[in-house]
Amino acid sequence: MTGALSDADLARLRRSGLVPLTDDHGLALFDAALRLDEPHVVALPIAPTADTHPSPLLRDLAPRSRRTAATRGTDGPGAGGDLASTLAGLTADQQRRRMLTLVQAQAAAVLGHPAAHTIVADQPFKNLGFDSLTAVELRNRLANATGLRLPPTLIFDQPSPAELAAWLLGRLAPAAAEPVRAILTDLDALETVLAEVPADDKGRPAVTARLETLLARWAGARTDADGDDLSAATDDEIFSVIDHELGIS
């Protein structure tokens, strides 16, 4: 079944925690399965390490691996805090370079490239060779590296390494991004969380009411600002605005 897999394919399996079986090992497991009185048997060696990222479907089946002090901080919930602290001590340009290097390094690892610089910053992920499987793997690796909750459609929403790095930077160091970009980044995160709330959740009306209140205040502030601008405008300026809105000028 795996005879046609390339070295890159096999490496991807190992990164997901799956260890390839030899023919002899597979046949021995098959003989053992025939002797078991079980309805379903799967011969699937799962051996996660600090460098592997098992699928969530397999994670609970895998044995717990011990993290050493050397690997702690590059994976898991604390990684995001460590990275955010590192970014806080950098200049804006250094922050952007640091985040872009992270994205490029993880993308290179997924594709089996030898170095991060082989990933062109403004090249679309689909042109770099990403497919649905590698997209999910990159998303999982970045989630582990940043400690962020990331959407499954991550590289489709942010279609190049440069765009993805900027988006992640906005999540980890919003002060480094423009105010509007930071707001949009927060809205992306909110959208991800809202999508996970069940339709029959009793708290939905309260959330809906809060969102509607915020939207009304945002729209009201914009209306007030527009009103202030127009109240101080001359007749010619008002006619110019109307012509522009109607597409006349």
C-alpha positions as CSV (number, residue, x, y, z in Angstrom):
1,M,0.0,0.0,0.0
2,T,2.9,2.4,0.7
3,G,5.2,1.1,-2.0
4,A,4.6,4.2,-4.2
5,L,5.2,6.7,-1.4
6,S,8.2,9.1,-1.8
7,D,10.7,9.8,0.9
8,A,8.9,13.1,1.5
9,D,5.6,11.2,2.0
10,L,7.3,8.8,4.4
11,A,8.8,11.7,6.3
12,R,5.4,13.3,6.6
13,L,4.0,10.1,8.1
14,R,6.8,10.0,10.7
15,R,6.2,13.6,11.6
16,S,2.6,12.7,12.3
17,G,3.8,10.0,14.7
18,L,3.2,7.0,12.4
19,V,6.1,4.6,12.2
20,P,6.2,2.6,8.9
21,L,5.9,-1.2,9.3
22,T,8.3,-3.7,7.7
23,D,6.8,-6.6,5.8
24,D,7.8,-9.1,8.5
25,H,6.4,-6.9,11.3
26,G,3.2,-6.3,9.4
27,L,2.6,-10.0,8.8
28,A,3.4,-10.8,12.4
29,L,0.8,-8.3,13.6
30,F,-1.7,-9.7,11.1
31,D,-1.2,-13.2,12.5
32,A,-1.6,-11.8,16.0
33,A,-4.8,-10.0,15.0
34,L,-6.4,-13.2,13.7
35,R,-6.0,-14.8,17.1
36,L,-7.8,-12.0,18.8
37,D,-11.5,-12.0,19.5
38,E,-12.0,-8.4,18.8
39,P,-14.4,-6.8,16.2
40,H,-11.9,-4.2,15.0
41,V,-8.2,-4.4,15.1
42,V,-5.8,-1.8,13.6
43,A,-2.1,-2.4,13.4
44,L,-0.9,1.1,13.7
45,P,2.4,2.0,15.6
46,I,2.1,5.5,16.9
47,A,5.3,6.9,18.3
48,P,5.1,10.7,18.9
49,T,8.2,12.7,19.8
50,A,8.9,16.3,20.5
51,D,9.3,16.8,16.7
52,T,6.1,15.1,15.6
53,H,2.6,16.4,15.5
54,P,0.1,13.6,15.7
55,S,-3.4,14.1,14.2
56,P,-6.0,15.0,16.8
57,L,-7.8,11.8,15.7
58,L,-4.7,9.8,16.8
59,R,-3.4,11.9,19.7
60,D,-5.4,10.1,22.4
61,L,-4.2,6.7,21.1
62,A,-0.6,7.6,21.3
63,P,1.5,7.0,24.4
64,R,2.4,10.1,26.4
65,S,5.9,11.3,25.5
66,R,8.1,13.0,28.1
67,R,9.1,16.6,27.2
68,T,12.6,17.5,28.2
69,A,13.6,21.0,29.3
70,A,15.3,21.5,25.9
71,T,12.1,20.9,24.0
72,R,9.8,22.7,26.4
73,G,8.9,26.2,25.1
74,T,8.9,25.2,21.4
75,D,5.7,23.4,21.6
76,G,2.5,23.3,23.6
77,P,0.5,25.9,25.4
78,G,3.5,27.8,26.8
79,A,5.0,28.4,23.3
80,G,2.8,31.3,22.5
81,G,3.8,33.2,25.7
82,D,7.5,32.6,25.1
83,L,7.2,33.8,21.5
84,A,5.1,36.8,22.5
85,S,7.8,37.7,25.1
86,T,10.5,37.4,22.5
87,L,8.6,39.6,20.1
88,A,8.0,42.2,22.8
89,G,11.8,42.8,23.0
90,L,12.2,43.4,19.3
91,T,11.8,46.4,17.0
92,A,8.8,46.3,14.6
93,D,11.1,45.3,11.7
94,Q,12.7,42.6,13.8
95,Q,9.3,41.3,14.8
96,R,8.2,41.0,11.2
97,R,11.4,39.2,10.2
98,R,11.2,36.9,13.2
99,M,7.6,35.9,12.4
100,L,8.3,35.5,8.7
101,T,11.3,33.2,9.4
102,L,9.1,31.1,11.7
103,V,6.5,30.6,9.0
104,Q,9.2,29.9,6.3
105,A,11.0,27.4,8.6
106,Q,7.8,25.5,9.4
107,A,6.7,25.5,5.7
108,A,10.1,24.2,4.7
109,A,9.9,21.4,7.2
110,V,6.5,20.4,6.0
111,L,7.6,20.3,2.4
112,G,10.9,18.6,3.2
113,H,13.0,21.5,2.1
114,P,16.5,21.9,3.6
115,A,16.2,25.5,4.7
116,A,13.7,28.3,5.5
117,H,15.1,30.6,2.7
118,T,13.8,28.2,0.1
119,I,10.3,29.3,0.9
120,V,9.6,32.6,-1.1
121,A,7.8,35.0,1.1
122,D,5.3,36.4,-1.4
123,Q,4.8,33.1,-3.3
124,P,1.3,31.6,-2.8
125,F,1.2,28.4,-0.8
126,K,-0.5,26.5,-3.6
127,N,2.4,27.4,-5.9
128,L,4.9,26.3,-3.3
129,G,3.4,22.8,-3.4
130,F,0.9,22.8,-0.5
131,D,-2.2,20.6,-0.6
132,S,-4.9,19.9,1.9
133,L,-2.8,17.5,4.0
134,T,0.3,19.7,4.1
135,A,-1.9,22.7,4.8
136,V,-3.3,21.0,7.9
137,E,0.2,20.0,9.0
138,L,1.5,23.5,8.6
139,R,-1.4,24.8,10.6
140,N,-0.8,22.3,13.4
141,R,2.9,23.1,13.5
142,L,2.2,26.9,13.7
143,A,-0.4,26.3,16.4
144,N,2.2,24.4,18.5
145,A,4.9,27.0,17.9
146,T,2.7,30.0,18.7
147,G,0.2,28.6,21.2
148,L,-2.6,30.2,19.2
149,R,-5.9,28.6,18.2
150,L,-5.8,28.6,14.4
151,P,-8.5,27.9,11.9
152,P,-8.3,24.9,9.6
153,T,-8.4,27.2,6.6
154,L,-5.4,29.2,7.8
155,I,-3.3,29.2,4.6
156,F,-6.3,29.6,2.4
157,D,-7.3,32.8,4.3
158,Q,-3.7,34.0,4.4
159,P,-2.4,32.6,1.0
160,S,1.3,33.5,1.2
161,P,4.0,33.2,3.9
162,A,4.3,37.0,4.1
163,E,0.6,37.4,4.6
164,L,0.4,34.6,7.1
165,A,3.4,36.0,9.1
166,A,1.7,39.4,9.2
167,W,-1.5,37.9,10.4
168,L,0.2,35.8,13.1
169,L,2.2,38.9,14.2
170,G,-1.1,40.8,14.6
171,R,-2.3,38.0,16.9
172,L,0.8,37.8,19.1
173,A,1.9,41.4,19.0
174,P,-1.1,43.5,18.0
175,A,0.7,46.7,19.0
176,A,3.1,46.2,16.2
177,A,0.3,46.1,13.6
178,E,-1.8,49.0,12.5
179,P,-4.9,49.6,14.7
180,V,-7.4,48.5,12.0
181,R,-5.3,45.4,11.2
182,A,-5.2,44.5,14.9
183,I,-9.0,44.8,15.1
184,L,-9.5,42.7,12.0
185,T,-7.2,40.1,13.4
186,D,-9.2,40.0,16.7
187,L,-12.4,39.7,14.6
188,D,-10.9,36.7,12.8
189,A,-10.2,35.0,16.2
190,L,-13.7,35.8,17.4
191,E,-15.2,34.3,14.2
192,T,-13.3,31.1,14.8
193,V,-14.6,30.9,18.4
194,L,-18.2,31.7,17.5
195,A,-18.2,29.0,14.9
196,E,-17.5,26.4,17.6
197,V,-20.6,27.4,19.7
198,P,-23.5,24.9,19.2
199,A,-26.6,26.3,17.6
200,D,-28.7,25.3,20.7
201,D,-26.4,26.8,23.2
202,K,-28.4,28.8,25.8
203,G,-25.8,31.6,25.9
204,R,-26.2,32.5,22.2
205,P,-28.9,35.2,22.8
206,A,-26.6,37.0,25.2
207,V,-23.7,36.9,22.8
208,T,-25.9,38.1,19.9
209,A,-27.2,41.0,22.0
210,R,-23.6,42.0,22.9
211,L,-22.5,41.8,19.3
212,E,-25.5,43.9,18.1
213,T,-24.8,46.5,20.7
214,L,-21.1,46.8,19.6
215,L,-22.2,47.0,16.0
216,A,-24.7,49.7,16.8
217,R,-22.1,51.7,18.6
218,W,-19.6,51.3,15.8
219,A,-22.2,52.3,13.2
220,G,-23.3,55.3,15.4
221,A,-19.7,56.5,15.8
222,R,-19.2,56.4,12.1
223,T,-22.5,58.2,11.4
224,D,-21.5,60.9,14.0
225,A,-18.1,61.3,12.4
226,D,-19.6,61.6,8.9
227,G,-22.2,64.1,10.3
228,D,-19.5,66.3,11.8
229,D,-17.6,66.3,8.6
230,L,-20.6,67.3,6.5
231,S,-21.9,69.9,9.0
232,A,-18.6,71.9,8.5
233,A,-18.7,71.4,4.7
234,T,-19.6,74.0,2.1
235,D,-22.5,73.6,-0.3
236,D,-20.1,72.7,-3.1
237,E,-18.4,70.1,-1.0
238,I,-21.7,68.5,-0.1
239,F,-22.8,68.4,-3.7
240,S,-19.4,66.8,-4.5
241,V,-20.0,64.1,-2.0
242,I,-23.5,63.4,-3.3
243,D,-22.2,63.2,-6.9
244,H,-19.4,60.8,-5.8
245,E,-21.9,58.5,-3.9
246,L,-24.2,58.5,-7.0
247,G,-21.3,57.8,-9.3
248,I,-21.8,61.0,-11.3
249,S,-18.3,62.3,-10.9
